[in-house]
Amino acid sequence: MSETGTKSSLEGGAPFAIRDTDGAILVPAETVARELGLSTEALLQNLRAGVVYQTTERGVDDDAGKLGVTFRYRNRQFQAVVDDGGHLVHSGRL
């Protein structure tokens, strides 16, 4: 999270995401929609249209085992970093 970001209210003990067998991160659409200020239906429509998209980064060195995902919609951005178990390490909105 950058200094200009807004901390998300998602941090807690429950798993935030699931990592599939390929190591990809699967985040519930409802969570992403809420963090981007969209309804779930609007998120899915905008994903199909290519207006909402995501990028993923794998951690290296000290961050090995962590995975970062960023969702972007127009001027909104939601970032999350999860550990091997899918637990949220940190998140934020820009």
C-alpha positions as CSV (number, residue, x, y, z in Angstrom):
1,M,0.0,0.0,0.0
2,S,1.3,3.4,-0.8
3,E,1.3,6.4,1.5
4,T,-1.5,7.9,-0.6
5,G,-3.6,4.7,-0.4
6,T,-6.6,4.0,1.8
7,K,-6.3,1.0,4.0
8,S,-8.9,-1.7,3.2
9,S,-11.1,-3.2,6.0
10,L,-10.3,-6.7,4.8
11,E,-7.3,-7.5,7.0
12,G,-8.1,-10.2,9.5
13,G,-7.6,-13.9,10.3
14,A,-9.8,-15.6,7.7
15,P,-8.4,-16.6,4.3
16,F,-8.9,-13.8,1.9
17,A,-8.3,-15.7,-1.3
18,I,-7.7,-19.2,-2.6
19,R,-4.6,-20.1,-4.6
20,D,-5.3,-22.7,-7.2
21,T,-3.1,-25.6,-8.2
22,D,-1.2,-23.4,-10.7
23,G,-0.5,-20.9,-7.9
24,A,-2.9,-18.3,-9.3
25,I,-5.0,-16.3,-6.8
26,L,-8.8,-16.5,-6.8
27,V,-10.5,-13.5,-5.1
28,P,-14.2,-13.5,-4.5
29,A,-15.9,-11.1,-7.0
30,E,-18.0,-9.6,-4.2
31,T,-14.8,-8.5,-2.4
32,V,-13.3,-6.9,-5.4
33,A,-16.5,-5.2,-6.4
34,R,-16.9,-3.7,-2.9
35,E,-13.3,-2.5,-2.8
36,L,-13.7,-0.8,-6.3
37,G,-17.1,0.7,-5.4
38,L,-19.1,-1.4,-7.8
39,S,-21.9,-3.9,-7.6
40,T,-20.9,-7.5,-8.3
41,E,-22.9,-7.4,-11.5
42,A,-21.2,-4.2,-12.7
43,L,-17.8,-5.7,-11.8
44,L,-18.5,-8.8,-13.9
45,Q,-19.8,-6.8,-16.8
46,N,-16.8,-4.5,-16.8
47,L,-14.4,-7.5,-16.5
48,R,-16.0,-9.0,-19.6
49,A,-15.7,-5.6,-21.4
50,G,-12.0,-5.3,-20.4
51,V,-12.7,-2.1,-18.3
52,V,-11.7,-3.9,-15.1
53,Y,-8.5,-5.8,-15.2
54,Q,-6.0,-7.3,-12.9
55,T,-2.3,-7.8,-12.7
56,T,-0.4,-10.3,-10.5
57,E,3.1,-10.3,-9.1
58,R,5.0,-13.1,-7.4
59,G,7.2,-12.2,-4.5
60,V,10.9,-12.8,-4.7
61,D,13.7,-12.9,-2.1
62,D,12.2,-11.6,1.3
63,D,8.7,-11.8,-0.3
64,A,9.0,-15.3,-1.7
65,G,5.7,-17.2,-1.2
66,K,3.7,-14.0,-1.4
67,L,1.5,-13.0,-4.3
68,G,0.3,-9.5,-5.0
69,V,-2.8,-8.7,-7.1
70,T,-4.0,-5.4,-8.3
71,F,-7.4,-4.7,-9.7
72,R,-8.0,-1.6,-11.7
73,Y,-11.2,0.2,-12.8
74,R,-11.0,3.6,-14.4
75,N,-9.2,5.8,-11.7
76,R,-9.8,3.2,-8.9
77,Q,-7.3,0.6,-7.8
78,F,-7.4,-2.1,-5.2
79,Q,-4.2,-3.9,-4.2
80,A,-3.8,-7.0,-2.0
81,V,-0.9,-9.2,-1.0
82,V,-1.5,-12.7,0.2
83,D,0.7,-15.4,1.7
84,D,0.9,-19.1,0.7
85,G,-2.2,-19.9,2.7
86,G,-4.3,-17.2,1.0
87,H,-4.3,-15.0,4.1
88,L,-4.2,-11.2,3.5
89,V,-0.8,-9.7,4.4
90,H,-1.9,-6.2,3.5
91,S,-4.2,-4.4,1.1
92,G,-5.2,-0.9,0.1
93,R,-7.0,1.3,-2.3
94,L,-5.6,4.1,-4.4
